[in-house]
Amino acid sequence: MEALRKKARELLEGKAAAVVIGYGEGSGGKARAVFIRQPDKAATLILDDRCVQNLAVYLVKNEVKSLGKAAVVAQPSTLRTILQLASENQLTDGLVMALAVNNGQVLELTSFHAIEEYLNTAVPPSEAPGKARGLSAEDRAAVAKIEAMPREQRWQFWVNEFSRCMKCYACRAACPMCYCTKCVIESNQPQWIPVAPTGIGNLEWHIVRAMHLAGRCLNCGYCVEACPVGIRLNLLTQMLTDEIGGDFGAEAGFTAKREYALSMFKPEDKEDFIR
């Protein structure tokens, strides 16, 4: 932790970064995002097991971009998010610096290429071809259990899960890949999705969101952390990630190149999913 504080102070004192986005003490013993702009405030940074928020969610905010070059405390999923946002033209190389903490040392990753190289060694390959990397053993077992269900039972599982949704949209606010300035849920001419938390409206909202995240989810899991009723949204997006990985060989967040599976076409793409 002291190494991180020292690095943040040095970056701000040397004007190498205009703001350091990290974690600080929040209410109720929880960690919260902090935006450090003065060197003496770097002492308030913390980094422990409570620090689970994907801080890359702030990098696309105009209020943060206007501050200047940002250095962000980055877990592996945050690093992957930075690369995915870059591949979607949301971040500019050189204007974002990632601070990766590894074995007590703080690595200063100043370019997208540096992040790519770091991730190649920090995140091991998937044990199964076409399966998402970085998924915990518990989550992988949960995905396998759902996938093994008959289609009708699997559908009912998600109907039951989404019936608990209150439409608070905390999942959308927490997700760094939900960066649209106007979401489909806010469109009322025409109104695509009912506002009230009803059965059909909940299904429409979560299916649309899952579709938009297909092949883009970085497995940070913060949508689940943010959900007040604990819906396991990450399991659905990871099932889609596995499908896209298996069919297209594409995995989000390991390159800044424009290779998002559902935004490009290749003649050799499989079509066996069409029925």
HELIX and SHEET records of a PDB file:
HELIX    1   1 GLU A    2  GLU A   13  1                                  12    
HELIX    2   2 SER A   27  GLY A   29  5                                   3    
HELIX    3   3 PRO A   39  THR A   44  5                                   6    
HELIX    4   4 LEU A   55  TYR A   58  5                                   4    
HELIX    5   5 ASN A   62  LYS A   65  1                                   4    
HELIX    6   6 PRO A   76  SER A   87  1                                  12    
HELIX    7   7 PHE A  112  ALA A  122  1                                  11    
HELIX    8   8 ALA A  137  GLU A  147  1                                  11    
HELIX    9   9 ARG A  151  PHE A  162  1                                  12    
HELIX   10  10 ALA A  170  ALA A  174  1                                   5    
HELIX   11  11 VAL A  184  GLU A  186  5                                   3    
HELIX   12  12 GLY A  199  LEU A  213  1                                  15    
HELIX   13  13 TYR A  222  ALA A  226  1                                   5    
HELIX   14  14 LEU A  233  PHE A  248  1                                  16    
HELIX   15  15 ALA A  261  SER A  263  5                                   3    
SHEET    1   A 5 ALA A  31  ILE A  36  0                                        
SHEET    2   A 5 VAL A  19  GLU A  25 -1                                        
SHEET    3   A 5 ALA A  70  VAL A  73  1                                        
SHEET    4   A 5 VAL A  96  ASN A 102  1                                        
SHEET    5   A 5 GLN A 105  LEU A 109 -1                                        
END                                                                             
